[in-house]
Amino acid sequence: MAGRPEGTWPSARTVVVGVVGDPIAHSLSPLLHNTAFAEIGLDWVSVAFPVPAGKVGPVLDALGPLGIAGLSVTMPHKAAAAAHLEVLSPVARRLGAVNCVVNRGGTLEGDNTDGQGFLDSLARAAGVEVAGRRCLVVGAGGAARAVVLALADAGAAEVVVVARRAEAAAGAAALAGDRGRAGSARDAPAAEVVVNATPVGMVGAGPGAPLVPAEVVGPGQVVVDLVYRPAETDWMREAARRGATVVGGLGMLVHQAAAQLERWTGQAAPLEAMWAAAASA
């Protein structure tokens, strides 16, 4: 295992990975990955690359010639990266979205670790395995779709999707096959796991009312908000006051980043160090 040479890091031998997106200055990916590289003694570095919409293709084409080992891909490039790459994991192909690129000797492989990150976070924070459980997902965007597919693949008994547009809800629910359906807030009291995968409540998102109000959840339910800034949203706070077990979005961020690191390096991610870095950011 390569270690970081004292006083010369990074050097010409340092392996580079990055995160691409727009905007990207807020991204915690470099912090999480650099913390992990230092913890396990790898001479690697993660940097942020601001890439405007529509420009991710040339960036991907340059990875091989530049020797960049991998990328974390965030908005607005996930769908475009999937369309550009020839080699996709089954999950990335089904979602039509890539959040992780691995350079294997010049062959680029696209994957999506969002769903795995969600499940790992849920298990760590609440000890919840979703097999056999009734679940409800609020939203139909990229994060919501990743969660729907992950829930279905993990054996959820039912995955109900609630979204502002009926056709978007139906499209996301279809990822769960015959266990998925579009629904409404009226389905929430019967769900064992309720997930907000919309930006409502996020810092800077502006005003907006949740599609599933916290007033309809309560004891015995696990309520997850994928928003991680703030660490506790008003929706989470009200759900907790009503007796639900609440889980914030920071865990999904940490665990999907850990899964990316493991794909790039082949080594186990130092989760505790990554959690500590995320919590202090």
C-alpha positions, -999 to +999 in steps of 0.1 A: +000+000+000+014+034-010+017+059+017+020+097+015+056+108+014+064+135+040+067+170+027+061+162-010+024+156-012+008+158-037+036+148-061+038+137-097+031+102-085+000+111-066-031+094-080-059+119-088-097+115-086-122+143-087-158+154-085-175+172-114-206+193-111-220+228-114-221+244-089-194+224-071-177+247-045-201+234-018-193+197-024-181+176+005-167+149-017-131+161-017-131+164+021-146+129+025-123+112+000-091+130+011-099+122+047-102+086+037-070+085+016-050+100+045-066+075+070-057+044+050-023+058+038-029+062+001-010+087-020-042+098-037-059+132-039-095+143-047-102+177-063-133+195-074-137+203-111-164+229-120-179+216-153-209+234-169-239+216-181-234+199-214-196+196-211-191+164-191-184+143-223-151+159-231-141+156-194-148+119-194-129+115-227-099+131-210-097+108-180-077+081-198-051+103-213-047+123-181-045+091-159-073+103-136-084+072-116-121+081-112-148+107-108-176+114-085-204+129-106-230+152-093-257+175-107-263+183-135-242+155-151-255+122-139-278+114-169-253+128-194-225+107-180-246+076-183-254+084-219-218+090-227-202+059-212-203+025-229-197+004-198-224+008-171-232-012-140-267-028-140-279-002-114-265+028-134-281+014-166-315+009-150-314+044-135-299+061-166-277+080-141-240+077-131-225+092-099-193+073-100-168+066-128-139+042-125-110+043-149-098+007-153-067+010-175-084+034-199-118+017-198-143+039-181-170+022-160-201+041-148-218+031-116-244+046-092-238+043-054-266+066-043-290+037-035-264+017-017-255+048+003-291+052+013-295+016+025-262+016+044-271+049+061-305+036+071-290+004+085-264+024+105-287+051+118-318+032+126-308-005+123-335-009+096-335-035+069-361-028+044-369-063+032-406-070+037-414-034+047-439-009+032-421+022+020-431+056+006-408+079-013-415+116-018-402+129-050-394+115-085-360+131-093-326+114-095-322+108-058-358+096-054-353+071-083-321+058-068-339+052-035-369+035-052-347+011-070-326+004-039-357-003-018-371-027-044-338-045-049-335-049-011-369-066-010-393-039+001-429-052+001-442-020-015-428+012-027-452+041-031-440+072-049-456+107-042-447+135-066-462+167-079-465+153-114-484+120-117-464+109-147-431+114-129-444+095-099-455+066-121-421+066-139-402+064-107-425+038-092-420+016-123-384+010-111-399-011-084-418-033-108-451-048-096-443-036-060-442+000-071-471+024-076-478+061-076-497+074-045-505+104-023-499+116+012-529+095+022-506+064+019-481+077+044-497+065+076-495+029+064-458+031+054-432+018+077-404+039+060-411+074+047-384+091+026-383+127+016-361+129-016-370+165-025-351+197-017-379+210+005-363+222+037-328+224+023-307+255+030-311+279+000-340+260-015-366+287-008-401+282+007-421+251+000-445+228+017-437+191+019-459+169-002-463+146+028-468+167+060-451+155+092-486+155+108-495+122+091-465+102+105-459+089+140-447+062+163-434+030+147-424+048+115-389+056+102-388+090+086-358+098+064-349+132+049-322+131+023-315+169+030-283+172+049-281+210+053-295+217+078-288+185+097-323+185+110-351+200+089-384+213+103-401+182+087-377+159+107-382+178+139-420+176+137-419+139+128-397+132+158-421+152+180-449+130+169-429+098+178-413+088+145-377+077+143-359+102+121-328+099+100-310+128+083-294+129+049-257+132+059-254+094+062-264+088+026-238+113+015-210+096+036-219+061+026-223+068-012-189+085-011-174+055+008-188+031-019-172+052-046-138+051-028-140+013-025-147+010-062-117+032-071-092+017-047-104-018-039-100-010-002-125-008+026-135+028+034-126+042+068-162+051+077-156+065+111-131+090+099-153+100+070-183+104+094-162+126+117-151+148+088-186+152+075-200+160+109-174+188+115-178+204+080 
